[in-house]
């Protein structure tokens, strides 16, 4: 149990919160702070109080592990600490280090003054967990900064660095050098100056932009479809302008508690913990050594190779990029430079930073030029013979101990490892499946081959974190986690189109559900020719007795490859990415349906959602049963971060638990009677029969 201590630095009392690692307000901590505040207040020798975090100096808020759990009766909380600070007759100065977020910032806002080290960042990211700040943040922040700044921080969860926070009035001083010494010196100044010492509650909110609420509400209507928390945050900030302070605090708490009890918040908290759980991989512990990756190389200068090279440069890691086509290499470098120039123009990075990153990317004309790299990623076309050839060449060119990874999205990485027996036996081969565009998408499927050593896996997992990626470990199978599940999803899209739904119907149903884009629009963006090439290559594997839809093939046969050709499931005006419904597509679909003897009908949004998502649930259950996915929450992370599944629904498997596996099983079993591909997974059978969910599996695996 954490606590708090009081030390005297001359006339300044320093209260240090000690609850590693981030000094969260766990049970017992608020009570300890209250005791130290009372002690400092009663000491006539103390003229001012500094409140700071111990260890690395963070000042955190609520212990998120306690969310949804009962708090011990008669045990103080952060909501008791904040008014106690405000009642202090001596000025209280919050000394902030690291990230001061959520309840930590709310506590700091209740202090008379705030100082911070230059590296500090502040924020109110509670919206990312599905609720507004609940300890006065929505009422105090607009009074200390201004409404526009408060909305950005509270509605969007934006973090603000120390310098900007000082400009907005959130910080009273940015401390150079030792934070404690600087905070004590600041406290001495304020004590010597005497009262009054202002509190946020006594200030008037500054409405710097009269149209900000309406503009924010319109933006949320477009970008936060189906979500309650962002609007709740907006409403709470509005209360700061329309209600007396204490009434605003009371109403904020009511909204906070209602949001915290919502399915949306439970889903977002599930994702929060899922990301931490994904780091726990069997056989990989803190003692497992991870080798440093100081130099990398990428083979293949297409879209994926270009994006992956950019990832390394962004992380400050020198990377060599090679391709057998010199023209492709030139185009890749031009594309990377263009991307950086665009970011400079938008103010995302500085010119010097862009040039420094470009300098880290070295083009080499042959694969022999990758020698010296600690890790090499193959990113050539998705053709096994080509990848085998690349692996053999890399085996000869790379240094002993270098890791060779494939960016394949479907192929057998164990087979690729077998093509380089020396590397396989050394445990140096695995898969690193980036998602396109690689420099943007956060997900990285790390495909654990049968031969991959714990050290190799630990090295790649540590590298993923350095690259800013969310790594999810998957076993070897066709398509791994995400793309194996995707096949059932896209198959049902084509079947629904044949049966009577239009591309607009399908996309509207899924965006209405919360998907970032509808499947037909996504296919147009990715390029219909990519999946067409794969279907043609796999045609010999297709079971002729099973239903097959030729809708997408017919589109490709007419040269409709999506946005790149101005026509796919939709048509596109030159230079525009806006999909326009096309009667030619409707006629083509009706023609294909007639050839297959399919009677078309009206299909509602609810049926579309079920038909597309239940195959994901069913295949996810198979992946868990086979051990391809370590846990259901890993499947959720893959679909949220790789395929646009709404984060606020918690991912495919979490959502399925909410629907009820018994209900899903009943529908899947019923559809199995009339159509191939719907056979219920054995695990789905068992869980539905036992009245359990995927969360029960994850809890059992954790031993809880």
C-alpha positions, 0 to 999 in steps of 0.5 A: 500500500502506498503512502505519503511523507512530509519533509520540511525544506526551511519554511516549505513543507514537501508532501511526497506521494509514494506509490510506485510506479506512477503514484496512483490514488490506490486505496490508502494513498488519498488518506495518507495525503490528507494526513500530511496536508493536515500535519502541514497545515497545523505546523506554524513553521510551514508557510507553503506546501509543495505536492509532488510524486516520488520515484520518477516524479509522476502525479497520477490519478485514480488506480484504473485497476479499481474501476468497476470495483467496490471502494472500501467504506470510510476510505478517502478518495481523490474527491476528498483530497481535492477539497482539502487542498482548496481549504488549505490556508497555505498555498499549495504548489503542485510539482509535476514531472513525467506525464500528469494525466487524468486525476493527477491533473485534476488534483494539480488543478485544485492546487493554488499553483503548478510548476513542472519540468520541461519534459512534462506533459499534461492531459485529461485523457479520460475520454479514451476510457469512455467517460469525462473527468470525474473529479472536477477537471471539466470545471477547473480546466476551462477556468485556468486555461480557456474553453478551446484548450479545455475542449481539445484536452478533454473531448479529444484527450490531447496531451499538452507539453509543458511549454504549451501548458505554460502558455495556456496558463495551466502551469505557472512556471517551467522549471529548469534543472532540479524540479524539487529545488525549483518548486521549493524556490517558487513556493518561497516566492509565493509565500513571501508575496502573501495572499491572495492565492487564487484557486481555479474554482474562483475564476471565470471560464474564458470563452475564447471562441463563441462558436467552439461548442457548435463546431465541436458538436458538428465534428463529433457527429462526423467522427464519433458516431455511436459514442457517448463519451466525447459528447458527455465531455463537451456537455460537461465543459458547457456546464462550466459556463452555465452553472455555478461551480459547485453545481457543475461539479455535482453534474459532472460527477453524475455524468461521469458515473453514468458513462463509467457504467456504460458498455462503451466505457467497459469496452474501452477499459477492456482494450486498455488492459488488453494492450498491457496483456498483449506484452505477456508472451509465454516463454518471454520474461523480463530475464529474456535478453533482447538484442539491440537493433541498431541497423536494419534493412528492407528488401522490396521498395514497393508500398509496404517496403517504403512504409516500413523503411519510413517506420525505422527512420521515424524511430531514428534507426538507420535502414537500408532499402533495396529492390531488384528494380532500380526504378522502384527504388527511386520511386520509393525514395521520392515517395518517402521524401514527399511524405516528409515534405507533406508533414513539414507543410502541415507543421507536424515536423520541422525541416531539419527533422525531415532531412535527418530522417531521410538521411537515415534511409540508404538505398542499396542496389543489391541484396548483398548491400544489406550486410551488417544489418541486425535485422532484415525484413523481406517485403517483396510480392506475396509469392512463395517462390520469390520469397524463398529466393530472397531468403536464400540470398539473404542467408548468404549476405547477412551477418551471423546472428542477424534476424530475417523476418518476412512481411508476408500477410498470408504465407507459411513462415515456417516453410520460409524458415526451412529454406534457410536451415542455418538461420532456422536452427539459430532461431533467427527467422519469424514473421513481422506483418505490418499493416498498410500504410506501415508508417501510419498503422499501429498494429504489427502481427509478430508471427512466431515460427516453431523455430524462433528463439525466445531471444529473437522474439524478445528482440522483435517485441522490444523493437516494435515498441521502439517503432511505436507499434502495438505488437500482437504475437500470432502462430503460423497459419494461413493469414495468421489472425487478422487476414484469416478472419477477414476471408469470412468477412469479405466472402459474406460481403460478396454473398450479400451483394448477390442476394440483394444488398447494394455496396451502399447498403453494406457500407452504411450498415457497417459504418453505422455499426462503427467501422471506420469504413465500409468493406466495399469502400475499403476494397476500393481503397486497397485495390481490388486487383490485389485480392483478385490476384490472390484468388486466381493463384488459389483457384486450384485450392477452391472446393467446387462444391461450395458456393463462390461469388464472382462479383469482385472478379467481374469488376476486375475483369472490367478494369475496375480496380478501385480508386486507382482506376477511378472505378471499383465498387463505386466510381470516383471523380478525378482527384477525389476519394469520395465514393459515388454509387454506380448503376453499372455495378448494380447491374453487374451484381444483378447479372451475376446473381441471375447466372447463379440462380439467386433470387434477390431480396431486401436485406436490412442493416441488422442482418448485414451486421450479423452476416459479416461479424459472426464469421469473425467471431466463429473464426476467432474461436477456431484461432483460440482453440488452435493456439494461433491467438494467445488470448481473445483480447489479442484478437480484439486488438488485431481487429481494432488496430488493423481493420478499423473495428470500433475501439469503443465496442471493445473488439470482435470477441468482447463485442460477441460476449456482449451479444451473448455467445449462445445467441451467436451460436444459435444463428451460426448453427441455423445458417450452417443448415442452409449454407457452407462456411457456417459450421460452428467452431468447437470452442463456440459450441463449448462456450455457448453450452456452458454459458461462458464467454471469451472473457472467461477464457482470458481470465482462466489463462491469467489465473484469475 
